[in-house]
Structure formats: C-alpha cells, structure tokens
Amino acid sequence: MYITTLNENNHGSQLIHQSVVNLDRIIYSLAKTPNGLRLMIQAEQDDFRLTFFDGERTHYGKETLVSACLTSENAAALRTQLPWLKPVALGLKTSAGMGDRLGLATPGHVRAIQKMNGKIAPIFTQQSIRENTRTGRTPQQVIDDAMWGVFQENWRDGYGADADHLKTTDDIDVCLKAGYTFFTIDPGEFVDNRAENADLQNLRNYAKDLPSELHMEHSGLLNQIITAEHLSLTFDEKTLLKSMVKYGRAVWHVFKMYQHLIKYAGARAVELEVSVDETENPTSHAEHAYIAIELKRLGVKWVSLAPRFVGRFEKGVDYIGDLTDFEHDIKGHSAIARLFGPYKISLHSGSDKFSIYKIAAQATRGLVHLKTAGTSYLEALRTIAALDPIFFKEIYDFCRNRYETDKVSYHVSAQLSRAPIPKNAENFALLLDNFDAREILHVTFGSVLKAINKDGTLQFYDLIMKLLQEHPENYADNLERHFLRHLTPFININQ
C-alpha cells in the first residue's frame, strides 16, 4: 500500500527505494516531490512515534502517512529512531573525510565508500568554521545535510563527523552541540616560524617565553636519541630548542583545547586530530617527535596528526614536488606515529593528490586519514558545466575576476594568464581538468555562493542548487567516479 500511496495519490511523489527502512512496525523513507525531498513516515494511526515528527498527515484506513520537510528538528527525531544515522568515533581504521560545501554530495560519497567493501571508514560530515563562514551554513546544517544523504543511501556501517580546523573553545562548543565526533584542532596561529633561521642564542631567548610547563627540564629530551624504525633522531640543544620554539605554543594550545573538549564532551566518544599542516615550513621528523612526546606527557590523546609535508599540497590539484622526497618524508612521519601512538597520519588538502596515494597507503601501512573538501564542489561545477554551459561560463568569468582577492588565504600557484578561456560551450567542462582553472574555481567558492545581484538576490547560488537538485544522479555519478580514484589506492596497499 505504501509505495502505491506515494506513486498514485501524492501528486507526482516518487519513492527513493534504497532509502526505505522498515523497522518495528514503522516505515521511514525519502521521496522526491514537486516541492523537493520529503521524509515519509508510515505507521498505524495510534503509533506514538509519529508525534516525534512535524509534517503533513494523511490517513489511509488504520494507517497514517506523514510527509515531513527535511528540517533540523525532523533530522534529530529521525536520529533517535535510527541510531546508525548518528555520527560515531572511527578509531584507527583507514579513513577518508569528504567535505561537502553545498549539502548535496553525500549520496555520491556513500556510493563510492560502499565499493570499498568496509576497508575505509568514512567521515561524511566535514566542514571547517572558515568554510561555514564562506558558505553561510551552520555546523548543525552540515551535520543534518550529510545525515539525509546517509539515510537516502541506507548506509548503516557508521560514519564520523569532522569539525575541521577549530581554533577556539567556542568553535568546539558549537560543534559539540551539533553532534560532531571528530575534532581537528588547528594551532597554526601559535607556530613560531622565527625558529627556522634563529641561532642558538636567540632560540634560548625565545624559549624563555614558553609556558613554564614546557621548559626544557620538564621534557627530559635534551641529548636523548629517539629511534623509530629506520629513523634515529638526536635531540641536541639546538634541535630541541628549535622544536620547542616553533611548536611549543602550538602544543600548549592543543592541550588546552583538548582539556575543554574532554570536559564538555562528557561521556560522549570523541576523537582528536592535531593539524600543523597550514604552516610556512615543513614539519621535520624531530619536530613531529617533539610534538608527540610533549602531547603524551601532557595527557592528550589523539587519533591522527597532520604534519606539514615537504612539497606542496595545493587545493584541488595533484601533489607538487619530488615523489622520492615525499616518500622519504612520509615514511619518517609514519614511523614516528607508530612509535608514539599508534595514530594515523592525516593528509590535509588531500583532494586530487593521485600521484601520492599509493605511497601514502604503503608508508602508513593503512594508518592514514585522507581529508578532502573542495574537490566535491568542483565536481558540482563539472555537473553544472554539462547541464548549463552558459551558466557555468558566467561562474568561471566571475571566479577569474575574484581570484587575485580570494587566493590570499590559500597556498596556491595558479595564474590567470595560464587559465584557458574556451570559445565553445562544449569545451567549458574541460576547464575542470586544467590545473590553473581548477584552483581559480576552487578558492573562489565562497564568493560564488554568496554573490548578490543589485536587486539583492543571490547571483549564482539558487541556480547552482536548482540544477543539482533537479539532476541528483548526474552529480552523484560524477562524485562516485571521482572518489573511486581517491579511495581505491588505499585499499590496494600491496598492489
């Protein structure tokens, strides 16, 4: 009766069959309707669980069908009934984070993960506070949007929620309240780059300003030799002081943020990632060891750490640098992570780094987390370029005009002079395969999504969303194809 009701009596509503959950005499599903996606709940009229949901009620004999909007309140109610929709801690399993700046990418992400046969733990909810600001979304919206995608694709094998690049305790609080489980602490503002070129006397002077708990006598590292598999690290005075000065305040900030997180998380299972990737200079193996040793001494527990690797991890493009140097670098970081953890090595700005995935998977022996975000937005633009090339050209022209301003907060090397300007509409989609065009489109996402016409209407956002919502399979297919390229190297470590 249920499917018949939707198809015949609800004015063009179409059930999304893979979403159907029949549990304890109540049926939950998503349906496409003329007014967008709706949550459908069917049960006997006197079933008290129907009262949890706010929606339009239709009675059929002894049963009631509730058609509910995809609100935050209804999302919260659904999570109470279907516990696998709640984000969870993932532990040390090989994992991948898939950020979604539009709130529409999760179905495609799920389909790619499903083909990994349980070998990669997904983080379907991932967004930084910076991204929230640029997209105009809240942490709660990000949680809910991903959950609806998980529900649509009937994923029941667990997923994480990454509150990315958190800098303040207020950031932690809002993300805890929303239901995040994975907290990436970014102490980049506390990294002291003066240490790179300072002489021994200046390092001694700088070190005096560190919190007393981090002074040299407390670490016990002076003149110690640390052996991590093939690595041998000697902490002579200059090596130790350089590590202390460069990362000491960052370590202290992570410690304080961790204390706050644990205090307010209570009994909830949460995980911590330490991110020092957004710094001017690479993290040496000795500096990584220093960070790990001091965090452990302070009682911090973490599941992954993102060092600043050699080479360049730019946005939405492949790794830039010598692959032999990268392999040496990540092997050292991985050995340190196994010695002082184990914990995972996290690859930030990991989108489209196809040349290093196999190297990273093998070096870490699967103790690795891949973090992506902007590439899913670029696949949205690829979808739009195929559906409406003229509209895509308008976006691209706008991005070219914004690039010099918007690139300031990113480490990118694209040049406007190198980015093509196609003359034929059928060539616009090819821009998504061009290095310079990809970076230009990537770093301007916030400006595109928030651009306003003279009459106050949104210049691009509404039509972007309309096209993707009207053609969800086009977008999901592009995402699935694209993410299979990202994920497959991490499950074929020995091939």
Residue, then its C-alpha position, 0 to 999 in steps of 0.5 A: m500500500y505504501i509505495t502505491t500511496l506515494n506513486e498514485n495519490n501524492h501528486g507526482s511523489q516518487l519513492i527513493h527505494q534504497s532509502v526505505v527502512n522498515l523497522d518495528r512496525i514503522i516505515y521511514s523513507l525519502a521521496k522526491t516531490p514537486n516541492g523537493l525531498r520529503l521524509m515519509i513516515q508510515a505507521e498505524q494511526d495510534d503509533f506514538r512515534l509519529t508525534f516525534f515528527d512535524g509534517e503533513r498527515t494523511h490517513y489511509g484506513k488504520e494507517t497514517l502517512v506523514s510527509a515531513c520537510l527535511t528540517s533540523e528538528n525532523a533530522a534529530a527525531l529521525r536520529t533517535q529512531l535510527p541510531w546508525l544515522k548518528p555520527v560515531a568515533l572511527g578509531l584507527k581504521t583507514s579513513a577518508g573525510m569528504g567535505d561537502r560545501l553545498g549539502l548535496a554530495t553525500p549520496g555520491h560519497v556513500r556510493a563510492i565508500q560502499k565499493m570499498n567493501g568496509k576497508i575505509a571508514p568514512i567521515f561524511t560530515q566535514q566542514s571547517i568554521r572558515e568554510n561555514t563562514r564562506t558558505g553561510r551554513t551552520p555546523q548543525q546544517v552540515i551535520d543534518d545535510a550529510m545525515w539525509g544523504v546517509f539515510q537516502e543511501n541506507w548506509r548503516d556501517g557508521y560514519g564520523a563527523d569532522a569539525d575541521h580546523l577549530k581554533t577556539t573553545d567556542d568553535i568546539d562548543v558549537c560543534l559539540k552541540a551539533g553532534y560532531t565526533f571528530f575534532t581537528i584542532d588547528p594551532g597554526e596561529f601559535v607556530d613560531n616560524r622565527a625558529e627556522n633561521a634563529d641561532l642558538q642564542n636567540l632560540r634560548n631567548y625565545a624559549k624563555d617565553l614558553p609556558s613554564e610547563l614546557h621548559m626544557e627540564h620538564s621534557g627530559l629530551l635534551n641529548q636523548i636519541i629517539t629511534a623509530e624504525h629506520l629513523s634515529l633522531t638526536f635531540d641536541e640543544k639546538t634541535l630541541l630548542k628549535s622544536m620547542v620554539k616553533y611548536g611549543r605554543a602550538v602544543w600548549h594550545v592543543f592541550k588546552m583545547y583538548q582539556h575543554l573538549i574532554k570536559y564538555a564532551g562528557a561521556r560522549a566518544v570523541e576523537l582528536e586530530v592535531s593539524v600543523d599542516e597550514t604552516e610556512n615550513p615543513t614539519s621535520h621528523a624531530e619536530h613531529a617527535y617533539i610534538a608527540i612526546e610533549l602531547k603524551r606527557l601532557g595527557v592528550k590523546w589523539v587519533s591522527l596528526a597532520p604534519r606539514f609535508v615537504g612539497r606542496f599540497e595545493k587545493g584541488v590539484d595533484y601533489i607538487g614536488d619530488l615523489t622520492d622526497f615525499e616518500h622519504d618524508i612520509k615514511g619518517h612521519s609514519a614511523i614516528a606515529r607508530l612509535f608514539g601512538p599508534y595514530k594515523i597520519s592525516l593528509h590535509s588538502g588531500s583532494d586530487k593528490f593521485s600521484i601520492y596515494k599509493i605511497a601514502a597507503q604503503a608508508t602508513r601501512g593503512l594508518v592514514h586519514l585522507k581529508t578532502a573538501g573542495t574537490s566535491y564542489l568542483e565536481a558540482l561545477r563539472t555537473i553544472a558545466a554539462l547541464d548549463p554551459i552558459f551558466f557555468k561560463e558566467i561562474y568561471d568569468f566571475c571566479r577569474n575576476r575574484y581570484e587575485t582577492d580570494k587566493v590570499s588565504y590559500h597556498v596556491s600557484a595558479q595564474l590567470s594568464r595560464a587559465p584557458i578561456p574556451k570559445n565553445a560551450e562544449n569545451f567549458a567542462l574541460l576547464l575542470d581538468n586544467f590545473d590553473a582553472r581548477e584552483i581559480l574555481h576552487v578558492t573562489f567558492g565562497s564568493v560564488l555562493k554568496a554573490i548578490n545581484k543589485d536587486g539583492t538576490l543571490q547571483f549564482y547560488d539558487l541556480i547552482m542548487k536548482l540544477l543539482q537538485e533537479h539532476p541528483e544522479n548526474y552529480a552523484d555519478n560524477l562524485e562516485r567516479h571521482f572518489l573511486r580514484h581517491l579511495t581505491p589506492f588505499i585499499n590496494i596497499n600491496q598492489 
